[in-house]
Amino acid sequence: MSEVSKQLKPNLYLVGFMGTGKSAVGRSVANRLGYTFIDSDQAIEKAAGRSIKEVFDSEGEAAFRKLERQFIDEGHVSECCVVSCGGGLIAQPGMLDLVRAKGPVVCLLASAETILERTKGSEKRPLLNVEDPLVRIRELLAEREPIYKKSGTEVLTDGRTISDVASHVFRVYRSDARSWK
Ligand code: S3P
C-alpha cells in the first residue's frame, strides 16, 4: 500500500463507557468501511489466554490495564481497522495521547440509566459486579468524564439505533480521516 493511501485509512478508535455500544456500532462501521473490526477486550483475552474476569480475579485491575497498554502499543494492526476500546482504556495516564496518535477517535456517550440497562448481567465487566451498579456507574462516569470529553468527537447514543449511531460515526470518520496526517 502506498504512503498516500495509508494516510487515508487510519484506524478509527471508538472509546466511551461500558454499554455505550462501542462493539455493536464498531462492527457496523467496520462493515461499511470494509475495515477489520477489533475489540480490545477480545484481543486481550486471546493474547492472555484468559477471560477478563479471570485476569481481574487472579491478578487485579492493574494487570488488566497493563495488557490494555500492550494492546495499544503493539498488539494490533495500525490501519484499516475499527478498534473498540474497553471503557477504561483511555482513562489510564498517557493512554489517550497514545490512542490519538494512531487515528481519529470517536467517543460514544449514554446516560447512567441506559448504561445500567445495557450492561446488566455481563460477565466481562467485573467493575460493575457490585451491590449497586448504578451508583458505581455514576461514580466511574464522573471520574472519567474529563478524559472522555477531550478524547474526540462525542456521539450520543441514548434512544438511537445501532444503525443510526453507526451512520453518524461513519460520517465523522470520513471527515476526520480526510485531514489525518
Ligand atoms: C472496563 C470496560 C470493559 C472491560 C473491562 C473494564 C472499564 O469493556 O474492558 O471490564 O474499565 O470501563 P467495555 O467498555 O467494552 O464494556
Boltz pocket constraint, residues with backbone or C-beta under 6 A from the ligand:
constraints:
  - pocket:
      binder: B
      contacts: [[A, 16], [A, 17], [A, 18], [A, 19], [A, 22], [A, 41], [A, 52], [A, 85], [A, 86], [A, 87], [A, 88], [A, 89], [A, 124], [A, 125], [A, 126], [A, 127]]
      max_distance: 6.0
